Amino acid sequence: MCGIIGVYNHPEASNLAYLGLYAMQHRGQESAGIISTDGNNFFSHKSMGLVADIFPLEKIESLRGSMALGHVRYSTTGASLLNNSQPFMINYAHGTLVIAHNGNLVNGEEIKRDLVIKGSIFQSSMDTEVIMHLIAGYQEPDLVESIAAALKRVSGAYSLVFMNQDRLIAARDPRGIRPLVLGKMGDTYIVASESCVFDLLEAEFVREIEPGEILVISGDGLQSYHPFPVHKPANCIFEHIYFARPDSVLFGDTVYDVRKKLGRLLAREHPIEADMVVPVPDSGIPAAIGYAQELNIPWELALIRNHYVGRTFIEPSQSIRHFGVKIKPNAIRSMFAGKRVVVVDDSIVRGTTARKIIKMIRAAGAKEIHVRISSPPTDFPCYYGIDTPTRTELIASSHSIDDIRRYITADTLGYIDSKALTEAVNCQHSFCDACFTGNYPITFPGIEGAQPRQPTLF
Ligand code: AMP
C-alpha cells in the first residue's frame, strides 16, 4: 500500500511530485519522501507523517532540479521506520540510482538471505532494497539491462520508478498487479500510481505502463522494452473495491463506476425493503448509491466521518480506548429513529467496523439493520502489497456468513458473489482475486499458512 510518482523534465519537478503525493495520500500515510536531481546532484527529504505536514515550502524549494521521484508509504513489509521510507537512493559502480516501489516481492526475503551470506549490507528491512542490490550486482554498464536482469530474479508485485542523473525508468511486474500510469504535460512526463494525480496537475492521461514493460524516458524520448516472459495479467481487484481513489481511471475503468456497478449488482443479488440506504464513509459511498438507485430507495449520508484523522492520530489511553475513536464514524441520530436501514460498505476484514457501526445505529433507534458488502467475503490475506491481517484474523476465514451476521449484530447480511466482480470490471483486463478465492497467481516460498492453489483468474 504505497503511492509512487516520477516527474521528468519540469523546472519545478519536486513541486509536481509533492502535489502528486498529496493526491495519493490515501495510498499511504506513514511516511513520505521526494528525491530530486538537477543532473549533477541529488536532493532528498523524507520524513514520517503526512505529505502536507512534512513538506513546507522551503523544503520543496530545496529539492532542486528537473527530475524527481516521490513516494508515500504504508508498510506491508518492513517496520514503520524512517530508514524504511522511500524513495531509496544508492551510489554504485555506475553512479547514483533512486527507486520508488509499490508492491510486495514474494521472494524478497529469500534473495536477501543469499545476498547477506555473500556479504551484502542492508540499511532497511524493505524488499525494495533487494532490487537495488541485485541491480548493483550486475556489472552491466547499461542500466536498463541491469534493471531487467534484477527484475527477472524477483517475483511478486512491483510497480517501480527509477531515476539516475538523466533518465526516468518505469517498470511493472509481468502480471501488472499494482497500477502504474503515464501522463504528459507539454514536454514533461509523469509516471504515477493513479491517474487522479494527472487531474490535479492538469496533465493528460497517456496510458498504463503495460504489465511486464520497462519504459525509459530520456532526452531521446520514450523507449519501451518487454524483457520478461509473458504472463496472464492479474490486476488487483481490491484496488477497484477499496484502495484506489474513486476518481482514478484504473485497469481500463473509472473506479467510481466500478464501485457503483458493484452496488447495483449487490442490490440484484440481495434486495431488501428498506426506508434508506446509508454508506459507511467513505469507502462504501459509490456502492451504496448504486444499491439505492437499483432498488429505488433513498440514500442518506447519515454516518459522518471525521476527515482530519490521519494515521498519525494519537490513540487515546487504554481506559477510553474502547471508543475506537479513530475508526468510528458518527451516526446522525435523528436520521435513524424507527427506520429500516441498509448499511453498505466495501468489505469486512475483522468485523470490528461493522459491529461498532451497527451498535451505534441501533442505539440511534433504527428498527431493522441490513448490511450489504460490495465484495465477496475477504477470506485470504494479500501477499502482493495490500495490508491485510493474517488469515486467522480475517473473520470470513473461519466463520460462516450467518456467524458474521450474528457477530456484527445485523438483521441480515449479504455479500456480493465473486462472479459478479467479473461483470463490474473491464473484460479486457484479467484480475487477481486471491483475497476472496485463495487463487494466488504467484507462488511464494515460506509464507506460513498460505497454500497457493492453481490460479483461476478471471
Ligand atoms: P474491519 O473493521 O477490520 O472489518 O475493517 C473493515 C473496514 O476497513 C471497511 O470499512 C473497509 O472499507 C476498510 N478496509 C478494507 N480493507 C482495508 C485495508 N487493507 N486497510 C485499511 N482498511 C481497510
Residues whose N, C-alpha, C, O or C-beta is under 5 A from the ligand:
A	BS01	AMP	Y242 S283 D345 D346 S347 I348 V349 R350 G351 T352 T353 A354 D387 T388
